[in-house]
Amino acid sequence: MAKTDTQPDAETAADPAVSASKETVKPTAPETDTPAAKDAAAPVSMEERKAQKIRERQEAIAEVEAARAAKLATLVKDVEKLDEDDPIDPQEADAAKPAVAPPAEPEQVRGRHVAVVVSFLIFVVGTIALSAWYLWERAADRYVSEAGFSVRTEEIGSAIELLGGVAELSGSSSSDTDILYKFIQSQELVRTVDAALDLRMLWAKGDPDVDPIFTYHAPGSIEDLTDYWRRMVKVYNDSGTGLIDLEVQAFTPEDAQAIAQMIYDESSLMINRLSAIAREDATRYAREELETAVERLKTAREAVTRFRNVNQIVSPDSTLQIQTGLLSSLEQQLAQALIDADILRQTTTNDSDPRLQQAERRRNVIEERIREERNKLGLGADENGDNHTAFVNLVGEFERLSVDREFAEQSYTAALAAFDAAVAESRRQSRYIAAHVQPTLAETAVRPDRMGTLGLVTLFSFLIWSIVVLIGYSLRDRR
């Protein structure tokens, strides 16, 4: 909405003095209708109205400033008069000021501070001093023998591969190195080495009464000896290259070297046993197949031999050939006898001619013989209608036995070839241990590492003490 003349502006509303001054200077309506009043009541221009408002505002501001100056002068006079009547005490003035916390008093040594220092001296400094004294005065010197080896696999190719130059001469087997790594830490090897070298006596040379921490307390059980073995024998396995590094500790250099050499020898024997087991596994299935084929061939040949003994023939084929040849000869003779009889009938008219009767008897005899031979072969029926198939069955039985024998022979040949191939394949790969570092003989004792051990004791004792102190202060703060 547009602002009318009857509403005060923002400044006059904000300042009551200005508003009051405007009310005092507001012109009153003329009481008479004089020419001058008519001129005043006449409409004025916008510029004149703005100028009038500016004059009124300036007058109001001047009156407000004058009122403020008068009030300030009155306040100053009242303060001076009050000071003359009742002067202000400086202490009361300080007390009237806002309260401020006093500065902290200097800290004094308390019981807890003494306890922290004493605990540091006992648990840190005392532990370091005790450890240093034990390491340099009581700990026995230990010598280290080092050895390094790996499991190698030598593959010998066939003659064709060697001529072609594609044979792989050697390689490493990571699985064998993992097995060997576990074997060196096993109780089986500890028992074997102890039986050969008496580990309890060797590792008790450090005198357990003087050095009870780093020496072995004989006799102990095999479990105790195995635990101490894992402290004195360190095995490092590099799975990427297949190399095994061995570090053996003892209280004399000769003992350390002897233990390392024994470990190397036993590892070689173990790898040889693995190779033998691998070869046996590779040829076991082929050997079983070969044995089955041999038994089958024996059974087939025994059946053929039994057939020959029972029937008194070596082979029905030869007998069949003989019978077939005899039958062919009889048939030829029969044909010739028939021809001769036909010729006699053409040359004589007497049926009682002895020559004709002889030709007929010859024909009858040949026919009878042919019939008998055919019955033997099972090629026809006799006069009673019986079909003689004995020889045919004999030939069929022999053929069945021959087929079984041939199949058994072929199976035996294939099984024998597979067995020979398996044996050759198992012999192509030979695993063995190759030492790239023989067990060394130490000249200086390098264990225990006194400075390194003392540094670790210092670090951990300080950390434990710090944690305990922090826990104590945190519990105190919670109270």
C-alpha positions as CSV (number, residue, x, y, z in Angstrom):
1,M,0.0,0.0,0.0
2,A,1.2,3.6,-0.7
3,K,2.2,5.6,2.4
4,T,-0.2,8.4,3.2
5,D,0.6,11.7,4.9
6,T,-1.1,10.7,8.1
7,Q,1.3,7.7,8.7
8,P,4.8,8.5,10.1
9,D,7.8,7.3,8.2
10,A,10.3,4.7,9.5
11,E,12.6,7.1,11.0
12,T,10.0,9.0,13.0
13,A,8.6,5.7,14.2
14,A,12.0,4.5,15.3
15,D,12.8,7.8,17.2
16,P,10.1,9.1,19.6
17,A,11.8,12.4,19.9
18,V,11.6,13.0,16.2
19,S,8.0,12.1,16.3
20,A,7.3,14.5,19.1
21,S,9.1,17.3,17.4
22,K,7.0,16.7,14.3
23,E,3.9,16.9,16.3
24,T,5.0,20.2,17.8
25,V,5.8,21.7,14.4
26,K,2.8,20.4,12.6
27,P,0.9,23.4,11.2
28,T,-2.6,23.9,12.5
29,A,-5.5,24.4,10.3
30,P,-6.3,28.1,9.6
31,E,-9.2,29.4,11.6
32,T,-10.1,32.1,9.1
33,D,-10.5,32.2,5.4
34,T,-7.9,34.9,4.8
35,P,-6.1,35.1,1.4
36,A,-2.9,34.0,3.1
37,A,-4.6,30.9,4.6
38,K,-6.1,30.1,1.3
39,D,-2.6,30.3,-0.3
40,A,-1.3,28.0,2.4
41,A,-4.1,25.5,2.0
42,A,-3.5,25.4,-1.7
43,P,-1.8,22.3,-3.1
44,V,2.0,22.3,-3.1
45,S,4.4,20.5,-5.4
46,M,6.3,17.3,-4.7
47,E,9.7,19.0,-4.4
48,E,8.3,21.5,-1.8
49,R,6.8,18.7,0.2
50,K,10.2,16.7,0.2
51,A,12.1,19.8,1.2
52,Q,9.6,20.5,4.0
53,K,10.1,16.9,5.3
54,I,13.8,17.2,5.2
55,R,13.7,20.4,7.3
56,E,11.3,18.8,9.8
57,R,13.6,15.7,10.1
58,Q,16.7,17.9,10.7
59,E,15.0,19.9,13.3
60,A,13.8,16.7,15.1
61,I,17.4,15.3,15.0
62,A,18.8,18.5,16.5
63,E,16.2,18.4,19.3
64,V,17.1,14.7,20.1
65,E,20.8,15.5,20.2
66,A,20.2,18.4,22.5
67,A,18.1,16.2,24.8
68,R,20.8,13.5,24.9
69,A,23.5,16.1,25.7
70,A,21.3,17.5,28.5
71,K,20.8,14.0,30.0
72,L,24.5,13.2,29.9
73,A,25.4,16.4,31.7
74,T,22.8,15.6,34.3
75,L,24.3,12.1,34.8
76,V,27.8,13.5,35.2
77,K,26.6,15.9,37.8
78,D,24.9,13.2,39.7
79,V,28.0,11.0,39.7
80,E,30.2,13.8,40.9
81,K,27.7,14.6,43.7
82,L,27.6,10.9,44.7
83,D,31.4,10.7,44.9
84,E,31.5,13.7,47.1
85,D,28.8,12.3,49.5
86,D,30.0,8.6,49.6
87,P,33.5,7.9,48.2
88,I,33.9,4.3,46.7
89,D,36.3,1.8,48.4
90,P,38.8,0.3,46.0
91,Q,38.4,-3.2,47.5
92,E,34.6,-3.0,47.0
93,A,35.3,-1.9,43.5
94,D,37.5,-5.0,43.0
95,A,34.9,-7.2,44.5
96,A,32.3,-5.8,42.1
97,K,34.4,-6.9,39.2
98,P,33.6,-10.3,37.6
99,A,35.1,-13.3,39.4
100,V,38.3,-14.9,37.7
101,A,39.8,-18.3,38.7
102,P,43.1,-17.8,40.6
103,P,46.3,-19.2,38.9
104,A,47.2,-22.8,39.7
105,E,49.6,-23.4,42.6
106,P,53.0,-25.0,41.8
107,E,52.7,-28.8,41.7
108,Q,54.4,-30.7,44.5
109,V,55.9,-34.2,44.5
110,R,53.2,-36.6,45.6
111,G,53.1,-40.3,46.5
112,R,51.9,-41.4,43.1
113,H,54.8,-39.7,41.4
114,V,57.2,-41.5,43.6
115,A,55.4,-44.8,42.9
116,V,55.8,-44.2,39.1
117,V,59.5,-43.5,39.4
118,V,60.1,-46.5,41.6
119,S,58.1,-48.8,39.3
120,F,60.1,-47.5,36.4
121,L,63.4,-48.3,38.2
122,I,62.2,-51.8,39.2
123,F,60.3,-53.0,36.2
124,V,62.3,-51.3,33.4
125,V,65.8,-50.4,34.7
126,G,65.9,-53.5,36.9
127,T,64.7,-55.8,34.2
128,I,67.3,-54.4,31.7
129,A,70.1,-54.7,34.3
130,L,69.1,-58.3,35.2
131,S,68.9,-59.3,31.6
132,A,72.3,-57.7,30.8
133,W,73.9,-59.5,33.7
134,Y,72.4,-62.9,32.7
135,L,73.3,-62.5,29.0
136,W,76.9,-61.5,29.7
137,E,77.6,-63.6,32.8
138,R,75.5,-66.8,32.7
139,A,74.3,-67.4,29.1
140,A,76.4,-70.1,27.4
141,D,77.9,-69.5,24.0
142,R,76.3,-71.4,21.1
143,Y,77.9,-72.2,17.7
144,V,75.9,-72.3,14.5
145,S,76.4,-74.7,11.6
146,E,74.6,-73.7,8.4
147,A,73.6,-75.9,5.4
148,G,71.6,-75.3,2.3
149,F,70.1,-77.8,-0.1
150,S,67.2,-78.4,-2.5
151,V,65.2,-81.3,-4.0
152,R,66.1,-81.8,-7.6
153,T,64.3,-83.8,-10.2
154,E,66.3,-85.3,-13.1
155,E,64.2,-86.2,-16.1
156,I,65.9,-88.5,-18.7
157,G,64.0,-88.4,-22.0
158,S,63.8,-91.0,-24.6
159,A,66.3,-91.4,-27.5
160,I,64.1,-89.4,-29.8
161,E,63.8,-86.5,-27.3
162,L,67.5,-86.5,-26.8
163,L,68.2,-86.4,-30.5
164,G,65.7,-83.6,-30.9
165,G,67.3,-81.6,-28.1
166,V,64.1,-81.0,-26.1
167,A,64.9,-83.0,-23.0
168,E,64.5,-81.3,-19.6
169,L,67.6,-82.0,-17.6
170,S,66.6,-80.9,-14.1
171,G,64.0,-79.0,-12.1
172,S,62.9,-78.4,-8.6
173,S,59.8,-79.8,-6.9
174,S,58.1,-77.4,-4.5
175,S,55.9,-80.1,-3.0
176,D,59.0,-82.2,-2.1
177,T,60.5,-79.2,-0.3
178,D,57.4,-78.6,1.7
179,I,57.4,-82.3,2.8
180,L,61.1,-82.0,3.6
181,Y,60.4,-78.8,5.6
182,K,57.9,-80.6,7.8
183,F,60.1,-83.7,8.1
184,I,63.0,-81.7,9.5
185,Q,60.8,-80.4,12.3
186,S,59.1,-83.8,13.0
187,Q,59.5,-85.9,16.1
188,E,60.5,-88.9,13.9
189,L,63.7,-87.1,12.8
190,V,64.4,-86.0,16.4
191,R,64.2,-89.6,17.6
192,T,66.5,-90.8,14.9
193,V,69.1,-88.2,15.4
194,D,68.9,-88.6,19.2
195,A,69.5,-92.4,18.8
196,A,72.6,-91.8,16.7
197,L,74.2,-88.7,18.4
198,D,72.6,-88.6,21.9
199,L,71.1,-85.1,21.6
200,R,70.3,-84.9,25.3
201,M,74.0,-85.1,26.2
202,L,75.1,-82.7,23.4
203,W,72.6,-80.0,24.3
204,A,73.3,-80.4,28.1
205,K,76.9,-79.3,27.7
206,G,75.9,-75.7,28.4
207,D,75.4,-76.6,32.1
208,P,71.7,-76.2,33.0
209,D,72.7,-75.2,36.6
210,V,74.6,-72.1,35.3
211,D,72.3,-71.3,32.3
212,P,68.9,-72.7,32.9
213,I,67.2,-70.7,30.2
214,F,69.2,-71.5,27.0
215,T,70.4,-75.1,27.8
216,Y,68.5,-78.4,27.8
217,H,67.5,-80.0,31.0
218,A,68.3,-83.7,30.6
219,P,66.8,-86.2,30.3
220,G,63.3,-85.0,29.6
221,S,60.7,-86.7,27.4
222,I,60.7,-86.9,23.6
223,E,58.2,-84.0,23.5
224,D,60.6,-81.8,25.6
225,L,63.4,-82.8,23.3
226,T,61.3,-81.9,20.2
227,D,60.4,-78.5,21.6
228,Y,64.1,-77.8,22.3
229,W,65.0,-79.1,18.8
230,R,62.7,-76.5,17.3
231,R,64.5,-73.8,19.2
232,M,68.0,-75.0,18.2
233,V,67.2,-76.1,14.6
234,K,65.8,-73.4,12.3
235,V,64.6,-74.3,8.8
236,Y,63.9,-71.6,6.2
237,N,62.0,-72.7,3.1
238,D,61.8,-70.5,0.0
239,S,58.8,-71.7,-1.9
240,G,59.6,-69.6,-4.9
241,T,63.0,-71.2,-5.6
242,G,62.6,-74.5,-3.7
243,L,65.7,-73.8,-1.6
244,I,65.9,-74.9,2.0
245,D,68.3,-73.2,4.4
246,L,69.2,-74.9,7.7
247,E,70.7,-73.4,10.8
248,V,71.7,-75.7,13.7
249,Q,72.9,-74.5,17.1
250,A,75.0,-76.4,19.6
251,F,77.5,-75.6,22.4
252,T,80.5,-76.8,20.4
253,P,81.1,-76.3,16.6
254,E,81.7,-80.0,16.0
255,D,78.4,-80.9,17.6
256,A,76.5,-78.4,15.5
257,Q,78.2,-79.7,12.3
258,A,77.4,-83.3,13.2
259,I,73.7,-82.6,13.8
260,A,73.5,-80.6,10.5
261,Q,75.2,-83.5,8.6
262,M,72.8,-86.0,10.2
263,I,69.8,-84.0,9.2
264,Y,71.1,-83.8,5.6
265,D,71.7,-87.6,5.4
266,E,68.3,-88.4,6.9
267,S,66.6,-86.0,4.5
268,S,68.3,-87.8,1.6
269,L,67.1,-91.1,2.8
270,M,63.6,-89.8,3.1
271,I,63.6,-88.4,-0.4
272,N,64.8,-91.7,-1.7
273,R,61.9,-93.5,0.1
274,L,59.5,-91.0,-1.5
275,S,61.0,-91.8,-4.9
276,A,60.6,-95.5,-4.4
277,I,57.0,-95.1,-3.3
278,A,56.3,-92.9,-6.3
279,R,57.8,-95.6,-8.6
280,E,55.9,-98.3,-6.9
281,D,52.6,-96.3,-7.3
282,A,53.3,-95.6,-10.9
283,T,53.9,-99.3,-11.8
284,R,51.5,-101.0,-9.4
285,Y,48.4,-100.7,-11.5
286,A,50.3,-101.8,-14.7
287,R,51.7,-104.8,-12.7
288,E,48.3,-105.8,-11.5
289,E,46.9,-105.7,-15.1
290,L,49.9,-107.8,-16.3
291,E,49.4,-110.4,-13.6
292,T,45.7,-110.6,-14.5
293,A,46.6,-111.1,-18.2
294,V,49.1,-113.8,-17.3
295,E,46.5,-115.7,-15.4
296,R,44.0,-115.4,-18.2
297,L,46.6,-116.7,-20.7
298,K,47.5,-119.6,-18.5
299,T,43.9,-120.6,-18.1
300,A,43.2,-120.4,-21.9
301,R,46.3,-122.5,-22.8
302,E,45.4,-125.1,-20.1
303,A,42.0,-125.4,-21.7
304,V,43.4,-126.0,-25.1
305,T,45.9,-128.6,-23.8
306,R,43.1,-130.4,-22.0
307,F,41.0,-130.4,-25.2
308,R,43.8,-132.0,-27.1
309,N,44.5,-134.6,-24.5
310,V,40.8,-135.6,-24.3
311,N,40.2,-135.8,-28.0
312,Q,43.7,-137.0,-29.0
313,I,44.1,-134.5,-31.7
314,V,46.5,-131.6,-32.0
315,S,44.3,-129.4,-34.1
316,P,40.8,-130.2,-35.6
317,D,41.9,-128.2,-38.6
318,S,44.4,-130.8,-39.7
319,T,42.0,-133.6,-39.1
320,L,39.3,-131.7,-41.0
321,Q,41.7,-131.2,-43.9
322,I,42.5,-135.0,-44.0
323,Q,38.8,-135.9,-43.8
324,T,38.0,-133.4,-46.5
325,G,40.7,-134.8,-48.8
326,L,39.6,-138.4,-48.2
327,L,36.0,-137.5,-49.0
328,S,37.1,-135.7,-52.2
329,S,39.1,-138.7,-53.2
330,L,36.2,-141.1,-52.6
331,E,33.9,-138.9,-54.6
332,Q,36.3,-138.9,-57.5
333,Q,36.5,-142.7,-57.3
334,L,32.7,-142.9,-57.2
335,A,32.5,-140.8,-60.3
336,Q,35.0,-143.1,-62.0
337,A,33.1,-146.2,-60.9
338,L,29.9,-144.8,-62.2
339,I,31.5,-144.0,-65.6
340,D,33.0,-147.5,-65.8
341,A,29.6,-149.1,-65.0
342,D,27.9,-147.0,-67.6
343,I,30.5,-148.0,-70.2
344,L,30.0,-151.7,-69.4
345,R,26.2,-151.4,-69.7
346,Q,26.7,-149.9,-73.2
347,T,29.1,-152.7,-74.3
348,T,27.1,-155.7,-72.9
349,T,23.5,-156.7,-72.8
350,N,23.9,-159.4,-70.2
351,D,23.0,-158.1,-66.7
352,S,24.8,-161.0,-65.2
353,D,28.1,-160.0,-66.7
354,P,30.7,-160.4,-63.9
355,R,32.4,-157.2,-64.9
356,L,29.1,-155.3,-64.5
357,Q,28.5,-156.9,-61.2
358,Q,32.0,-156.0,-60.0
359,A,31.5,-152.4,-61.1
360,E,28.2,-152.2,-59.2
361,R,29.8,-153.6,-56.0
362,R,32.7,-151.1,-56.4
363,R,30.1,-148.3,-56.7
364,N,28.2,-149.5,-53.6
365,V,31.3,-149.8,-51.5
366,I,32.5,-146.3,-52.5
367,E,29.1,-144.8,-51.7
368,E,29.0,-146.5,-48.3
369,R,32.4,-145.2,-47.5
370,I,31.4,-141.7,-48.6
371,R,28.3,-141.9,-46.4
372,E,30.4,-142.9,-43.4
373,E,32.9,-140.2,-43.9
374,R,30.2,-137.6,-44.3
375,N,28.6,-138.8,-41.1
376,K,32.0,-138.3,-39.4
377,L,32.1,-134.8,-40.6
378,G,28.4,-134.2,-39.7
379,L,27.5,-133.3,-43.2
380,G,24.5,-135.6,-43.5
381,A,22.2,-138.0,-41.8
382,D,22.6,-141.8,-41.6
383,E,20.0,-144.4,-42.6
384,N,18.1,-144.0,-39.4
385,G,17.9,-140.2,-39.8
386,D,20.3,-139.4,-37.1
387,N,22.5,-136.4,-37.7
388,H,26.1,-137.0,-36.4
389,T,27.5,-133.7,-35.4
390,A,30.3,-134.9,-33.0
391,F,33.1,-133.6,-35.2
392,V,31.4,-130.3,-35.9
393,N,30.9,-129.8,-32.1
394,L,34.5,-130.7,-31.6
395,V,35.6,-128.1,-34.2
396,G,33.3,-125.5,-32.6
397,E,34.7,-126.1,-29.1
398,F,38.2,-125.9,-30.4
399,E,37.5,-122.6,-32.2
400,R,36.0,-121.2,-29.0
401,L,39.1,-122.2,-27.0
402,S,41.3,-120.8,-29.8
403,V,39.5,-117.4,-29.6
404,D,39.9,-117.3,-25.8
405,R,43.6,-118.1,-26.2
406,E,44.2,-115.5,-28.8
407,F,42.4,-112.9,-26.8
408,A,44.4,-113.8,-23.7
409,E,47.6,-113.6,-25.7
410,Q,46.7,-110.1,-27.0
411,S,45.7,-108.9,-23.5
412,Y,49.0,-110.2,-22.2
413,T,50.9,-108.5,-24.9
414,A,49.1,-105.2,-24.2
415,A,49.6,-105.5,-20.4
416,L,53.2,-106.3,-20.8
417,A,53.7,-103.3,-23.1
418,A,51.9,-101.1,-20.6
419,F,54.0,-102.4,-17.7
420,D,57.2,-101.8,-19.5
421,A,56.1,-98.3,-20.4
422,A,55.2,-97.6,-16.8
423,V,58.5,-98.9,-15.5
424,A,60.4,-96.8,-18.1
425,E,58.3,-93.7,-17.2
426,S,59.0,-94.2,-13.5
427,R,62.7,-94.5,-14.2
428,R,62.8,-91.4,-16.3
429,Q,62.3,-89.2,-13.2
430,S,64.8,-89.4,-10.4
431,R,64.6,-87.2,-7.3
432,Y,67.6,-86.5,-5.1
433,I,68.9,-83.8,-2.7
434,A,71.5,-81.4,-4.0
435,A,73.4,-79.5,-1.4
436,H,74.5,-76.0,-2.4
437,V,75.9,-75.3,1.0
438,Q,77.6,-78.2,2.9
439,P,77.3,-78.2,6.8
440,T,79.8,-75.6,8.0
441,L,82.1,-75.7,11.0
442,A,81.8,-72.5,13.0
443,E,84.9,-70.7,14.5
444,T,83.1,-68.1,16.6
445,A,80.0,-68.3,18.8
446,V,77.3,-66.0,17.4
447,R,74.5,-67.1,19.8
448,P,73.0,-65.7,21.9
449,D,72.6,-62.4,20.2
450,R,73.2,-60.4,23.4
451,M,72.7,-56.9,22.0
452,G,69.6,-57.8,20.1
453,T,68.1,-59.7,23.0
454,L,68.8,-56.8,25.4
455,G,67.2,-54.4,22.9
456,L,64.0,-56.5,22.8
457,V,63.9,-56.8,26.6
458,T,64.3,-53.0,26.9
459,L,61.5,-52.3,24.3
460,F,59.0,-54.7,25.8
461,S,59.7,-53.9,29.4
462,F,59.2,-50.2,28.7
463,L,56.0,-50.8,26.7
464,I,54.5,-53.0,29.5
465,W,55.4,-50.5,32.2
466,S,53.9,-47.6,30.1
467,I,50.7,-49.5,29.6
468,V,50.4,-50.4,33.3
469,V,51.0,-46.7,34.3
470,L,48.5,-45.4,31.8
471,I,45.9,-47.9,33.1
472,G,46.5,-46.8,36.7
473,Y,46.1,-43.1,35.9
474,S,42.9,-43.8,33.8
475,L,41.4,-45.7,36.8
476,R,42.4,-42.8,39.1
477,D,40.8,-40.2,36.9
478,R,37.6,-42.2,36.7
479,R,37.3,-41.9,40.5
